[in-house]
Amino acid sequence: MGVLTTVKEMFAASTQNPNRGEDPTRESEGAYWCHDCGERVLDLDVDGDDAPECSSCGEEMTFERSVGSTGCAC
């Protein structure tokens, strides 16, 4: 049973932290959306405080805050 326990522990450990791989000092507050094109840019990927332009149509994107506490602005 040692192999099964090890595999079970490995899968449990891989799902423990929803923010793994991200900078723990910065937490996402939402994302910028272009509703016409359906493009999304996470707020952590934007430099400065101004809303970015959509890379497809050039319109200013809209900021929407994350409702959940999962760290995702989905």
N, CA, C and O of each residue as an XYZ file, in Angstrom:
296
protein
N       0.811     -1.203      0.000
C       0.000      0.000      0.000
C       0.852      1.264      0.000
O       0.307      2.361     -0.127
N       2.144      1.150      0.136
C       3.016      2.313      0.186
C       2.950      3.144     -1.088
O       2.958      4.373     -1.023
N       2.886      2.494     -2.238
C       2.823      3.209     -3.508
C       1.506      3.973     -3.635
O       1.500      5.131     -4.053
N       0.396      3.335     -3.279
C      -0.901      4.001     -3.357
C      -0.976      5.197     -2.415
O      -1.528      6.237     -2.776
N      -0.431      5.060     -1.226
C      -0.415      6.167     -0.271
C       0.421      7.319     -0.811
O       0.022      8.479     -0.709
N       1.570      7.008     -1.381
C       2.449      8.036     -1.939
C       1.768      8.789     -3.083
O       1.824     10.017     -3.142
N       1.130      8.054     -3.985
C       0.429      8.683     -5.109
C      -0.724      9.546     -4.601
O      -0.931     10.657     -5.087
N      -1.463      9.041     -3.636
C      -2.577      9.801     -3.062
C      -2.074     11.096     -2.419
O      -2.682     12.151     -2.604
N      -0.981     11.029     -1.673
C      -0.403     12.218     -1.035
C       0.113     13.208     -2.079
O      -0.003     14.420     -1.898
N       0.680     12.694     -3.167
C       1.201     13.555     -4.219
C       0.067     14.358     -4.868
O       0.210     15.559     -5.098
N      -1.051     13.701     -5.160
C      -2.185     14.407     -5.753
C      -2.808     15.392     -4.772
O      -3.226     16.475     -5.180
N      -2.879     15.055     -3.522
C      -3.430     15.967     -2.508
C      -2.550     17.197     -2.382
O      -3.070     18.306     -2.265
N      -1.251     17.039     -2.403
C      -0.319     18.164     -2.276
C      -0.379     19.077     -3.491
O      -0.166     20.283     -3.364
N      -0.664     18.529     -4.660
C      -0.665     19.347     -5.870
C      -1.889     20.257     -5.963
O      -1.922     21.157     -6.802
N      -2.899     20.037     -5.112
C      -4.107     20.855     -5.171
C      -4.309     21.696     -3.918
O      -5.374     22.292     -3.749
N      -3.326     21.760     -3.043
C      -3.474     22.456     -1.773
C      -3.564     23.968     -1.937
O      -4.418     24.593     -1.307
N      -2.726     24.568     -2.749
C      -2.642     26.019     -2.849
C      -3.098     26.493     -4.218
O      -2.440     26.191     -5.213
N      -4.215     27.234     -4.305
C      -4.678     27.700     -5.615
C      -3.787     28.778     -6.220
O      -3.937     29.091     -7.401
N      -2.867     29.357     -5.453
C      -2.002     30.433     -5.943
C      -0.569     29.971     -6.154
O       0.343     30.797     -6.210
N      -0.354     28.655     -6.273
C       1.006     28.173     -6.429
C       1.619     28.730     -7.712
O       0.959     28.843     -8.745
N       2.897     29.071     -7.611
C       3.604     29.612     -8.757
C       3.464     31.111     -8.910
O       4.076     31.691     -9.806
N       2.686     31.750     -8.071
C       2.510     33.192     -8.160
C       3.296     33.866     -7.042
O       3.683     33.219     -6.068
N       3.528     35.158     -7.183
C       4.197     35.940     -6.163
C       3.274     36.056     -4.956
O       2.204     36.654     -5.067
N       3.655     35.502     -3.804
C       2.760     35.518     -2.648
C       2.542     36.907     -2.054
O       1.615     37.100     -1.268
N       3.381     37.872     -2.416
C       3.221     39.219     -1.872
C       2.209     40.033     -2.656
O       1.764     41.077     -2.180
N       1.833     39.582     -3.846
C       0.858     40.283     -4.683
C      -0.340     39.383     -4.899
O      -0.192     38.208     -5.236
N      -1.509     39.928     -4.708
C      -2.729     39.160     -4.888
C      -3.620     39.877     -5.900
O      -3.794     41.093     -5.829
N      -4.171     39.135     -6.821
C      -5.027     39.713     -7.845
C      -6.303     40.270     -7.233
O      -6.898     39.668     -6.339
N      -6.711     41.429     -7.730
C      -7.964     42.039     -7.296
C      -9.022     41.970     -8.381
O     -10.169     42.355     -8.153
N      -8.652     41.485     -9.560
C      -9.592     41.391    -10.661
C      -8.869     41.304    -11.992
O      -7.691     40.952    -12.051
N      -9.584     41.629    -13.057
C      -8.999     41.554    -14.388
C      -9.615     42.627    -15.281
O     -10.710     43.125    -15.020
N      -8.890     42.967    -16.329
C      -9.391     43.892    -17.348
C      -9.990     43.051    -18.467
O      -9.408     42.056    -18.899
N     -11.169     43.474    -18.927
C     -11.892     42.733    -19.957
C     -12.213     43.623    -21.147
O     -12.493     44.812    -20.993
N     -12.169     43.033    -22.331
C     -12.727     43.656    -23.522
C     -13.953     42.812    -23.853
O     -13.832     41.680    -24.322
N     -15.122     43.370    -23.607
C     -16.352     42.597    -23.799
C     -16.669     42.372    -25.274
O     -17.357     41.413    -25.624
N     -16.165     43.258    -26.143
C     -16.396     43.062    -27.578
C     -15.582     41.894    -28.128
O     -16.080     41.100    -28.925
N     -14.327     41.800    -27.695
C     -13.429     40.766    -28.223
C     -13.341     39.533    -27.325
O     -12.914     38.467    -27.769
N     -13.746     39.681    -26.061
C     -13.662     38.565    -25.127
C     -12.272     38.355    -24.560
O     -11.989     37.295    -24.002
N     -11.397     39.346    -24.692
C     -10.046     39.216    -24.157
C     -10.016     39.601    -22.687
O     -10.780     40.457    -22.240
N      -9.119     38.957    -21.937
C      -8.971     39.190    -20.504
C      -7.502     39.351    -20.173
O      -6.659     38.602    -20.666
N      -7.190     40.348    -19.321
C      -5.826     40.567    -18.852
C      -5.882     40.685    -17.339
O      -6.572     41.560    -16.816
N      -5.176     39.828    -16.634
C      -5.120     39.861    -15.182
C      -4.490     41.168    -14.718
O      -3.527     41.632    -15.327
N      -5.010     41.767    -13.659
C      -4.506     43.052    -13.185
C      -3.029     43.014    -12.830
O      -2.353     44.037    -12.932
N      -2.512     41.871    -12.418
C      -1.098     41.754    -12.075
C      -0.194     41.832    -13.301
O       1.008     42.066    -13.173
N      -0.766     41.638    -14.484
C       0.003     41.682    -15.728
C       0.005     43.057    -16.380
O       0.557     43.221    -17.469
N      -0.615     44.070    -15.720
C      -0.713     45.410    -16.278
C       0.211     46.339    -15.509
O       0.176     46.385    -14.279
N       1.043     47.081    -16.242
C       1.916     48.070    -15.617
C       1.166     49.387    -15.455
O       0.484     49.833    -16.377
N       1.291     50.009    -14.288
C       0.640     51.288    -14.050
C      -0.794     51.126    -13.594
O      -1.288     50.014    -13.407
N      -1.459     52.277    -13.419
C      -2.824     52.282    -12.913
C      -3.877     52.480    -13.998
O      -5.070     52.325    -13.738
N      -3.450     52.819    -15.201
C      -4.401     53.057    -16.289
C      -4.859     51.743    -16.917
O      -4.104     50.773    -16.988
N      -6.105     51.734    -17.367
C      -6.640     50.554    -18.042
C      -5.906     50.349    -19.364
O      -5.657     51.310    -20.092
N      -5.558     49.098    -19.678
C      -4.869     48.824    -20.946
C      -5.832     48.875    -22.120
O      -7.050     48.842    -21.947
N      -5.267     48.956    -23.314
C      -6.057     48.866    -24.534
C      -6.101     47.410    -24.971
O      -5.135     46.667    -24.792
N      -7.212     47.016    -25.535
C      -7.367     45.670    -26.071
C      -6.386     45.489    -27.224
O      -6.275     46.351    -28.095
N      -5.676     44.366    -27.223
C      -4.697     44.128    -28.288
C      -5.363     43.819    -29.628
O      -4.720     43.930    -30.673
N      -6.643     43.430    -29.615
C      -7.349     43.104    -30.851
C      -8.020     44.308    -31.494
O      -7.897     44.523    -32.700
N      -8.747     45.110    -30.669
C      -9.521     46.200    -31.255
C      -9.040     47.597    -30.856
O      -9.453     48.585    -31.465
N      -8.174     47.694    -29.845
C      -7.629     48.981    -29.452
C      -8.493     49.782    -28.482
O      -8.103     50.875    -28.071
N      -9.659     49.258    -28.110
C     -10.534     49.947    -27.155
C     -10.003     49.786    -25.731
O      -9.306     48.819    -25.426
N     -10.339     50.741    -24.866
C      -9.937     50.642    -23.476
C     -10.698     49.495    -22.808
O     -11.906     49.347    -22.993
N      -9.980     48.693    -22.038
C     -10.582     47.546    -21.371
C     -11.238     47.993    -20.061
O     -10.881     49.033    -19.508
N     -12.197     47.206    -19.571
C     -12.943     47.507    -18.361
C     -12.425     46.653    -17.216
O     -12.240     45.446    -17.372
N     -12.188     47.282    -16.050
C     -11.731     46.534    -14.886
C     -12.921     45.959    -14.136
O     -13.894     46.662    -13.864
N     -12.836     44.681    -13.804
C     -13.875     44.026    -13.024
C     -13.213     43.278    -11.882
O     -12.267     42.516    -12.083
N     -13.717     43.503    -10.695
C     -13.166     42.878     -9.505
C     -13.626     41.439     -9.365
O     -14.716     41.061     -9.794
N     -12.756     40.650     -8.748
C     -13.079     39.259     -8.455
C     -14.062     39.209     -7.302
O     -13.855     39.866     -6.281
N     -15.117     38.446     -7.449
C     -16.115     38.304     -6.394
C     -15.667     37.256     -5.389
O     -15.905     37.407     -4.191
N     -15.027     36.207     -5.855
C     -14.656     35.101     -4.986
C     -13.347     35.337     -4.261
O     -12.661     36.329     -4.504
N     -13.012     34.441     -3.390
C     -11.768     34.531     -2.636
C     -10.757     33.512     -3.115
O      -9.834     33.168     -2.378
N     -10.912     33.021     -4.337
C     -10.037     31.985     -4.855
C      -8.771     32.555     -5.464
O      -7.880     31.790     -5.831
N      -8.657     33.878     -5.586
C      -7.507     34.478     -6.228
C      -7.663     34.549     -7.731
O      -6.740     34.968     -8.428
N      -8.791     34.154     -8.232
C      -9.054     34.160     -9.662
C     -10.085     35.225     -9.989
O     -11.062     35.392     -9.259
N      -9.879     35.931    -11.058
C     -10.818     36.967    -11.457
C     -11.799     36.449    -12.486
O     -12.247     37.200    -13.353
N     -12.131     35.200    -12.401
C     -13.048     34.567    -13.360
C     -14.466     35.075    -13.194
O     -15.364     34.647    -13.920
